[in-house]
Structures are given as structure tokens and as C-alpha cells.
Amino acid sequence: MKRIYLDHNATTPVYPEIFKAMEPFLKDNWGNPSSIHWAAREPRKAVDSAREQVAGLFGCQPNEVVFTSSGSEGNNFAIKGIANSKKSKGNHIITTVVEHPSVLNTCKYLSREGFDVTFLPVNSQGMIDLSQLKDSITDRTILITIMFANNETGTIFPVDEIGSIAGEKGVVFHCDAVQAAGKLPLDVDKLNVDILSISGHKLYAPKGVGAVYVKRGVRLTPLIHGGHHERNRRAGTENVAGIAALGKACEVALRDMEKETSHILGLRDKLHRGLVERIDHIRLNGHPEKRLPTTLNVSFEYIEGESILLNLDMKGVAASSGSACTSGSLEPSHVLTSMGLPPETAHGSVRFSFGKSNTDEDVDYVLEILPPIVERLRSMSPLYAKGQTLNR
Ligand SMILES: *Cc1c(COP(=O)(O)O)cnc(C)c1O
């Protein structure tokens, strides 16, 4: 059977070039980079050069890069780290309703611990209102944490403008750039960010490694206390192989970004156009233009996204309903409902997310098999029969 992977926002395969970069540290170069003897030399060099490669993607100094175990850890580190280090100055945090659970639930946790959190709403395209952001800043505000691009819809936030607003008010700005890394330029100076997190496995490196940019002078209380690793910012013997892979992934991302983006964007738009031509009552979720080149989230009215996904899976196509983290739950996506989608429409959503290895043939195949699936599911749907009567 064909196997087509259209779920790159959930995770990406490890790219061969990146696997090669990590392999020596799973085999011969197994030393602890903190040791002072021969076994440490190669692993330490690998961590140092990976730090330079990540700094290259961020446009920052290598000593502003902290390695973590994941995007989730990076987000926790940033948010709890600022909350802890600045709690004497204030207790107000600003975020949005559409953040990844690793930001949303960290903020909810802090609100139970006595912090005051503003969750900015979004409009029907998943966009926040910058004047509302400005108005919600008070002299108690210590942190603004807003994602670069949404994992479910791909909507891209105006990070540079958010950064300027935060900067003018002297508020620390953290950006969850996990979905943007490798797809959009991440120049931290131009973006006016103080802290920014990325994750390896969304960027063709393996799971279990991530990095955070922490601007020089920004003080964060560590999440993990222990040894002096990462200049006392994150204890734990380094995941050398993962770090080497992440470094390589950042180098590859910088090198290939332009080429990959136009390839992927072409496929995404071809699928969208093809679906609109072949299927009625579908709705694009997310911003029509300011959207990740990888991401196409559409609602098929009157039917369940989950049923579509099961049928696609039987034909070898991997896609997702919103986010990997909420699948398995019967709740509609918090991102889509907060954009004002009725729960039925949110339930009917499917996210196709593209990556490096997808081809025109992949899109042709989906366009061949998906319309009959939708037609069959709708023919069994009482909602569809009712909707048709009402529309007549
Ligand atoms: C995947 C993802 C994360 C979490 O990264 P992990 O490495 O899986 O913990 C955080 N934010 C966004 C936007 C993501 O897509």
C-alpha cells in the first residue's frame, strides 16, 4: 500500500544527513562532554559546534543558546523561569487562547499559583488584535508569551510588532517558535524577542531535543537544578547525539529554507485548490495569507474529521485533526472553537501538513481518494441531509 505522510506539524522523519551527524555520538564518541579526558573531546566539540549552528539559525551568539529536552521543556523553562525570577516586580502574564498546550497549561498552572494571566482572544482567522495586546499591558506585566505560528492552523503572528510593543513597555517577550523554525526566518534581533524556543523533531532532527534562545542579560530561574551544564541554566548531562542532530538540522534549515518553502507551498496550494474544485461545503481554517507554507487545515461540513482520518489511514494517508496532543479526546480543538467555529465544524476539520519529501503525486493521490470518502461519509450523515434541505 502507498504510504503518504501529511502530518509534519506533529513530527518529522529524521533526515538522512541529520541522522549521519548524530550517529557517531551513539557509537564511538560516547564520552561525557564535561569530563577532562580524551573521551570528552569529540562530544564537547560536537556540542560546541551545534551551539554555533543553532545560533546561526537564530542570528544570535552561541552563548545565548540553551539546549533542552523538547519544545515543551523550552516553553516551561521560559515561562516559569521568568515568572520565578520576576515575581517581585509583578505577577501579570499575557498569552493567547490558541497557544500550544505546553504554553497554555503552563500559564494555567501559574494562574493557580497566584499569577494573573490574560488570554488574548483571536478572530475568525486565528489572529490577535495588537491594540488589545497593548491595552492589556499593565505595570505588573512581567511576560508576554505568544507563538510564532500556530501548529493547528498555521496562522503566523506578527512577532516583530509584538516584540516592539513588549520592548517599548520593558516587558520580556517569549516566543514559541517550534512550528516556525526551518520554515520562516528567525532572526531574533529583527523579531525583538527575548526568549524563543524550538524543538528538534519538528525540524527533521529526532525527538527529545530542543533549544532556547535567551538574550544576553535576561535572567531565568532554571527549571532543572543540578550541575553546571549550559552555564547553570539547565542541568543534566547533554544529549550529545540529539544536540549534534539539532545543530545539523538548523544548518540544513538555513541552507534549504527558500527552496523547500516554494516546493511545499506549491503542494499545499495545489491540494487546497483541488479540494475546493472537487468538494462542496469546505472551509479553510486559519489566515488565508499569513499562514505557514506547510499547513492546510480545512473543515468538511457535516462530517467528523476523525472518520475522514480513519478512512485516509486505510488508504495509507497520514493526516491529523488539529493537534497530535488532543487527538484521542472528544473535545473539539480549542484553537478552532476559539476562532468562533461551531463545535460541529471544528469536529469536521482535518490538518494536512507538508514536508520535504512530499511530491506532486502525493497530492494527486489525496485528490483522487478523498472526494469519494467525503461523499460516502456525507451520504450517511443526518446533519448533511438536514443541511441540504435547509439550503434548498
Ligand atoms: C510540537 C510543539 C511544541 C512541543 O514540542 P515538543 O518537542 O514536542 O515538546 C510546542 N509548541 C508548538 C507550537 C508545537 O508545535
The ligand as an SDF file (V2000), in Angstrom:
LIG
                    3D

 15 15  0  0  0  0  0  0  0  0999 V2000
    5.2400   20.3870   18.9310 C   0  0  0  0  0  0  0  0  0  0  0  0
    5.0920   21.7280   19.5250 C   0  0  0  0  0  0  0  0  0  0  0  0
    5.5770   22.0120   20.8100 C   0  0  0  0  0  0  0  0  0  0  0  0
    6.1610   20.9400   21.7060 C   0  0  0  0  0  0  0  0  0  0  0  0
    7.3890   20.4550   21.2820 O   0  0  0  0  0  0  0  0  0  0  0  0
    7.8760   19.0190   21.8640 P   0  0  0  0  0  0  0  0  0  0  0  0
    9.2980   18.9420   21.4800 O   0  0  0  0  0  0  0  0  0  0  0  0
    7.0090   18.0030   21.2030 O   0  0  0  0  0  0  0  0  0  0  0  0
    7.6770   19.0710   23.3320 O   0  0  0  0  0  0  0  0  0  0  0  0
    5.4490   23.2940   21.2790 C   0  0  0  0  0  0  0  0  0  0  0  0
    4.8900   24.2600   20.5430 N   0  0  0  0  0  0  0  0  0  0  0  0
    4.4140   24.0390   19.3000 C   0  0  0  0  0  0  0  0  0  0  0  0
    3.8230   25.1620   18.5280 C   0  0  0  0  0  0  0  0  0  0  0  0
    4.4910   22.7600   18.7520 C   0  0  0  0  0  0  0  0  0  0  0  0
    4.0100   22.5410   17.5430 O   0  0  0  0  0  0  0  0  0  0  0  0
  1  2  1  0
  2  3  1  0
  2 14  2  0
  3  4  1  0
  3 10  2  0
  4  5  1  0
  5  6  1  0
  6  7  2  0
  6  8  1  0
  6  9  1  0
 10 11  1  0
 11 12  2  0
 12 13  1  0
 12 14  1  0
 14 15  1  0
M  END
$$$$
